[in-house]
Amino acid sequence: MSSDNSGPAKIRVNNFFFSIESNEILKDINVEIPKNQITVIIGPSGCGKSTLLKSINRMNDLIENISFEGEILIDDKNILSRDTDVTELRKNVGMIAQSPNPLPMSIYDNVVYGPKIHGTRDKVALNRIVEDALKKVGLWEEVKDRLKDPATKLSLGQQQRLCLARTLAIEPEIILCDETTSALDPISAKHIETELISLKEDYTILFVTHILRQAKRIADYVIFIYLGEIIEHGPAREVFNNPKDERTKAYLEGVFG
């Protein structure tokens, strides 16, 4: 297993196991995820990629009959401890789902929804948050004259960028992307990729994908999961060009997927 990291770790996963009822989904996961980079999690369908991702902001807590052990440390604090404020955790660790899920309200209200929940009421501050967040995802010029229109009137690609803006509006440090572009056309997907690459200076980004071409375009660091285990991880160039494990090589060559 490759363990050479590239930069300081933002997230450390230590001896992490995760099960639903008696079905073990993740087995003894140990990995450090570098700060201010795009870490891409690859592997076949059903191997545990999304489960690992959702464990990092405790979204799996919503599933019945789960059990887990080990540690997930963000800035050296174990988020799996009982005293973790899960609401605060999810403010710090935002998530973009597979399909666009704008709230049934205006473009403007979608972006300010999170800040309002967390106590921001000042109109001037909210206006600034909306403009800043929409500019970060390249959407401001497209929607600035129709902020009161329903978000559902936007194209799918615009809706997904709006969902990203909604996440950025609550000022997270980590962004989790669960196959975030899989429902989009190639042009919209490329737009999201470009925005994420520009955002990594300020955020630590984890991106699950089953598309190897996409992983190669955006990844700084790669984690390959197979049957619930991390087989290999390391800087993207190293993993893609010189995989150390035969299973990684086989996956990258399309032998299975």
C-alpha positions as CSV (number, residue, x, y, z in Angstrom):
1,M,0.0,0.0,0.0
2,S,1.3,3.4,-0.9
3,S,1.5,5.8,2.1
4,D,3.5,8.6,0.7
5,N,1.5,11.7,1.4
6,S,1.7,15.1,-0.3
7,G,1.3,17.8,2.2
8,P,-0.2,18.1,5.7
9,A,-3.1,15.9,6.6
10,K,-6.5,17.5,7.2
11,I,-8.3,14.2,7.9
12,R,-6.9,11.0,9.4
13,V,-8.8,7.7,9.4
14,N,-7.5,5.2,11.9
15,N,-8.5,1.5,12.1
16,F,-12.1,2.4,10.9
17,F,-14.6,-0.4,10.5
18,F,-18.3,0.2,9.4
19,S,-21.1,-2.3,9.2
20,I,-24.8,-2.3,8.5
21,E,-26.5,-5.0,10.5
22,S,-24.0,-7.9,10.0
23,N,-22.8,-6.7,6.7
24,E,-19.2,-5.3,6.9
25,I,-18.9,-2.4,4.4
26,L,-15.5,-1.0,5.4
27,K,-12.6,-3.0,6.9
28,D,-9.8,-1.5,8.8
29,I,-9.5,1.8,6.9
30,N,-6.2,3.7,7.6
31,V,-5.5,6.8,5.5
32,E,-4.4,10.4,5.7
33,I,-6.2,12.9,3.5
34,P,-4.1,15.9,2.5
35,K,-5.2,19.5,3.2
36,N,-6.1,21.8,0.3
37,Q,-6.0,19.1,-2.3
38,I,-8.6,17.1,-4.3
39,T,-8.5,13.5,-3.0
40,V,-10.4,11.2,-5.4
41,I,-11.8,7.9,-4.1
42,I,-12.0,5.3,-6.9
43,G,-13.2,1.7,-7.0
44,P,-15.9,-0.6,-8.4
45,S,-19.6,0.0,-7.5
46,G,-20.5,-1.2,-4.1
47,C,-17.0,-1.3,-2.7
48,G,-17.6,1.3,0.1
49,K,-16.5,4.6,-1.6
50,S,-19.7,6.5,-0.6
51,T,-19.8,4.9,2.8
52,L,-16.4,6.2,3.6
53,L,-17.3,9.7,2.3
54,K,-20.5,9.9,4.3
55,S,-18.7,8.7,7.4
56,I,-16.6,11.9,7.3
57,N,-19.7,14.1,8.1
58,R,-21.7,11.4,9.9
59,M,-24.4,11.2,7.3
60,N,-24.4,7.5,7.8
61,D,-25.9,8.1,11.3
62,L,-29.2,8.4,9.5
63,I,-29.1,4.7,8.5
64,E,-30.6,2.1,10.9
65,N,-28.6,-0.7,12.5
66,I,-25.1,0.7,11.8
67,S,-22.1,0.0,13.9
68,F,-18.6,1.3,13.6
69,E,-15.3,1.5,15.4
70,G,-12.0,3.3,15.0
71,E,-11.3,7.0,14.6
72,I,-11.9,9.7,12.0
73,L,-9.9,12.8,13.0
74,I,-10.4,16.2,11.5
75,D,-7.7,18.6,12.7
76,D,-6.8,15.9,15.3
77,K,-10.4,15.8,16.7
78,N,-12.2,12.5,16.6
79,I,-15.6,13.2,15.0
80,L,-16.9,9.8,15.9
81,S,-16.8,10.6,19.7
82,R,-20.1,10.9,21.5
83,D,-19.6,14.6,22.3
84,T,-19.3,15.6,18.7
85,D,-21.8,18.4,17.7
86,V,-23.0,16.8,14.4
87,T,-24.8,20.0,13.3
88,E,-21.5,21.9,13.7
89,L,-19.6,19.1,12.0
90,R,-21.8,19.2,8.9
91,K,-21.3,23.0,8.8
92,N,-17.6,22.4,8.6
93,V,-17.9,19.4,6.3
94,G,-20.3,20.2,3.4
95,M,-21.6,17.6,1.0
96,I,-22.7,17.8,-2.7
97,A,-25.0,14.9,-3.6
98,Q,-25.0,12.8,-6.8
99,S,-28.0,14.5,-8.3
100,P,-28.8,18.3,-8.0
101,N,-31.1,18.9,-5.1
102,P,-32.0,22.6,-4.9
103,L,-34.5,23.5,-2.2
104,P,-38.0,24.4,-3.5
105,M,-37.4,28.1,-3.2
106,S,-35.6,30.9,-5.0
107,I,-32.0,31.0,-6.1
108,Y,-31.3,33.6,-3.5
109,D,-33.1,31.7,-0.7
110,N,-31.2,28.5,-1.5
111,V,-27.8,30.2,-0.9
112,V,-28.9,32.0,2.3
113,Y,-30.7,29.0,3.8
114,G,-27.6,27.7,5.7
115,P,-26.3,31.0,6.9
116,K,-29.8,31.9,8.2
117,I,-30.0,28.6,10.1
118,H,-26.6,29.4,11.7
119,G,-27.7,32.8,12.8
120,T,-26.9,35.3,10.1
121,R,-29.8,37.8,9.7
122,D,-28.2,41.0,8.4
123,K,-29.5,41.7,4.9
124,V,-26.3,43.3,3.7
125,A,-24.2,40.3,5.0
126,L,-26.6,37.9,3.3
127,N,-26.4,39.7,0.0
128,R,-22.6,39.6,0.2
129,I,-22.7,35.9,1.0
130,V,-24.9,35.2,-2.1
131,E,-22.8,37.2,-4.4
132,D,-19.5,35.7,-3.1
133,A,-20.8,32.1,-3.2
134,L,-22.3,32.4,-6.7
135,K,-19.1,34.0,-8.0
136,K,-17.0,31.2,-6.6
137,V,-19.0,28.6,-8.7
138,G,-19.1,30.8,-11.8
139,L,-22.9,31.3,-11.6
140,W,-23.2,35.0,-10.6
141,E,-23.2,36.5,-14.1
142,E,-25.7,33.9,-15.2
143,V,-28.3,34.5,-12.5
144,K,-27.7,37.9,-10.9
145,D,-30.7,39.4,-12.5
146,R,-33.1,36.6,-11.5
147,L,-32.1,35.7,-8.0
148,K,-35.8,35.6,-7.0
149,D,-36.6,33.0,-9.7
150,P,-37.3,29.4,-8.5
151,A,-34.0,27.4,-8.4
152,T,-35.8,24.6,-10.2
153,K,-35.9,26.7,-13.4
154,L,-32.1,26.5,-13.7
155,S,-30.6,23.8,-15.9
156,L,-29.3,20.7,-14.2
157,G,-25.7,21.9,-14.5
158,Q,-26.6,25.3,-13.0
159,Q,-28.6,23.6,-10.2
160,Q,-25.5,21.5,-9.2
161,R,-23.4,24.7,-9.2
162,L,-26.1,26.3,-7.0
163,C,-25.9,23.3,-4.6
164,L,-22.1,23.9,-4.5
165,A,-22.7,27.6,-3.8
166,R,-25.2,26.7,-1.1
167,T,-22.5,24.5,0.6
168,L,-19.8,27.3,0.3
169,A,-22.2,29.8,1.9
170,I,-21.9,28.1,5.3
171,E,-18.1,28.4,5.1
172,P,-17.0,24.8,5.4
173,E,-13.4,23.7,5.4
174,I,-14.1,20.4,3.7
175,I,-16.3,19.6,0.7
176,L,-17.5,16.0,0.0
177,C,-18.6,15.2,-3.5
178,D,-20.5,12.0,-4.1
179,E,-20.4,11.4,-7.8
180,T,-21.4,15.0,-8.1
181,T,-21.2,15.2,-11.9
182,S,-22.7,11.8,-12.8
183,A,-26.2,13.3,-13.6
184,L,-24.7,16.1,-15.8
185,D,-23.9,16.5,-19.4
186,P,-20.2,16.6,-20.3
187,I,-20.0,20.4,-20.5
188,S,-21.7,21.0,-17.2
189,A,-19.5,18.3,-15.6
190,K,-16.4,20.0,-16.9
191,H,-17.6,23.3,-15.4
192,I,-18.0,21.7,-12.0
193,E,-14.5,20.1,-12.3
194,T,-13.0,23.4,-13.2
195,E,-14.6,25.2,-10.2
196,L,-13.5,22.5,-7.8
197,I,-9.9,22.8,-9.0
198,S,-10.0,26.5,-8.4
199,L,-11.6,26.0,-4.9
200,K,-8.9,23.6,-3.6
201,E,-6.7,26.5,-2.5
202,D,-9.3,27.3,0.2
203,Y,-10.9,23.9,0.8
204,T,-10.0,20.2,1.3
205,I,-12.1,18.3,-1.3
206,L,-13.0,14.6,-1.4
207,F,-14.5,13.4,-4.6
208,V,-16.0,9.9,-5.3
209,T,-16.2,8.9,-8.9
210,H,-16.3,5.7,-11.0
211,I,-15.0,7.5,-14.1
212,L,-11.3,7.0,-14.3
213,R,-10.9,9.7,-16.9
214,Q,-12.4,12.2,-14.5
215,A,-10.2,11.0,-11.6
216,K,-7.1,11.5,-13.7
217,R,-8.2,15.1,-14.6
218,I,-8.9,16.4,-11.1
219,A,-7.1,14.2,-8.6
220,D,-4.1,15.3,-6.6
221,Y,-4.3,12.3,-4.3
222,V,-6.0,8.9,-4.9
223,I,-7.6,6.3,-2.7
224,F,-8.4,2.9,-4.4
225,I,-11.0,0.9,-2.5
226,Y,-11.9,-2.7,-3.3
227,L,-14.4,-4.9,-1.4
228,G,-14.4,-2.5,1.5
229,E,-10.6,-2.2,1.9
230,I,-8.1,0.4,0.9
231,I,-5.8,-1.4,-1.6
232,E,-3.6,1.6,-2.4
233,H,-3.4,5.3,-1.9
234,G,-0.9,8.0,-2.8
235,P,-0.3,11.0,-5.0
236,A,-2.3,10.7,-8.2
237,R,0.6,10.6,-10.6
238,E,2.2,7.8,-8.6
239,V,-0.9,5.7,-8.3
240,F,-2.0,6.1,-11.9
241,N,1.4,5.8,-13.5
242,N,3.0,3.3,-11.2
243,P,0.5,1.3,-9.2
244,K,2.1,-1.0,-6.6
245,D,-0.7,-3.5,-6.2
246,E,-1.8,-5.9,-9.0
247,R,-5.5,-5.2,-8.1
248,T,-5.0,-1.5,-8.6
249,K,-3.3,-2.2,-11.9
250,A,-6.1,-4.4,-13.0
251,Y,-8.7,-1.9,-12.1
252,L,-7.0,0.9,-13.9
253,E,-6.6,-1.3,-17.0
254,G,-10.4,-2.0,-17.0
255,V,-10.1,-5.7,-16.1
256,F,-12.9,-5.2,-13.6
257,G,-15.0,-2.2,-12.6
